[in-house]
Amino acid sequence: MLGLFKSKKKAKHPRILVIDDEPDLVSTMQCRLEWYGCEIISACNGQDGMEKAASEKPDLILLDTTMPVVNGHEMLEQLRRDPALKDTPVIMVTAICAPEDIAKASSYGVADYVTKPFDYAELMEKIKNTLQDKG
């Protein structure tokens, strides 16, 4: 009977930083990923993304390639040089599917590469797998 009154530990929701310069896409991703139980932080370019990554310490970053100010590859380079952030898993979510772009992203150790448009269930599966590998 006493077991009924024990507080249950609240499951930790993964904190995901979404970095993309398309506000409609970010909004849609936020709604969908929150529905899956994720906590979302967003940024509109790589510079803003680096600042939020440093302050928020996300569990995972979803990163677009083509953005103003600092693009995705430049941000990846900065991220991997930062001792506090270098191991943060990154999934590229981009419309660019050229082999050289995928190879460049792979050279920075991205966890996965998803091309737009994408299926949210598939993206969520990749997120789940990446977070399990991290854990």
Buried (B, 14 or more C-beta within 10 A) or exposed (E): EEEEEEEEEEEEBBBBBBBBBBEEBBEEBBEBBEEBEBBBBBBBBBBBBBEBBEEEEBBBBBBBBBBEEBBBBBBBBBBBEEEEBEEBBBBBBBEBEEEEBBEBBEEBEBBBBBEEEBEBEEBBEBBEEBBEEEE
